[in-house]
Amino acid sequence: MSRRPHEGPNPKRVEAGRNNQRKRKGLTEIGRARLRVAALEHRPWQFATGPRTPQGKARAAANGKLNCRKAGLQELQADLAAVKRLVARLQRIRSEGIKS
């Protein structure tokens, strides 16, 4: 079974994508009214409270900081202190030897 070399996008799929894009040009007044009624009925803002526990708040505060290159000095110092504590703990465990 040999495969054909790639000849570009399938024209039927391209046309279907264009048709779908033409169909979705924002909300109509009726659609907007339906969304408003559904939102008022379900009141999602009452249930979207955000994190409640200290651990959850800490996780939320850390969101986006993994790739952030502009960490504050206090955050860097806290991270460094945590690494130093870990190293000290590992050295202490290593010096005590493995106990079975």
URRA-V674440 format. One record per backbone hydrogen bond with DSSP energy under -0.5 kcal/mol. CO is the residue of the C=O (numbers start at 1). NH is the residue of the N-H. If there is no record, write none. Layout:
BEGIN
co:CO nh:NH
co:CO nh:NH
END
This chain:
BEGIN
co:10 nh:14
co:11 nh:15
co:12 nh:16
co:13 nh:17
co:14 nh:18
co:15 nh:19
co:16 nh:20
co:17 nh:21
co:18 nh:22
co:19 nh:23
co:20 nh:24
co:23 nh:25
co:28 nh:32
co:29 nh:33
co:30 nh:34
co:31 nh:35
co:32 nh:36
co:33 nh:37
co:34 nh:38
co:35 nh:39
co:36 nh:40
co:37 nh:41
co:38 nh:42
co:39 nh:43
co:43 nh:46
co:44 nh:47
co:44 nh:48
co:47 nh:49
co:53 nh:57
co:54 nh:58
co:55 nh:59
co:56 nh:60
co:57 nh:61
co:58 nh:62
co:59 nh:63
co:60 nh:63
co:62 nh:65
co:72 nh:76
co:73 nh:77
co:74 nh:78
co:75 nh:79
co:76 nh:80
co:77 nh:81
co:78 nh:82
co:79 nh:83
co:80 nh:84
co:81 nh:85
co:82 nh:86
co:83 nh:87
co:84 nh:88
co:85 nh:89
co:86 nh:90
co:87 nh:91
co:88 nh:92
co:89 nh:93
co:90 nh:94
co:91 nh:95
co:92 nh:96
co:93 nh:97
co:97 nh:99
co:98 nh:100
END
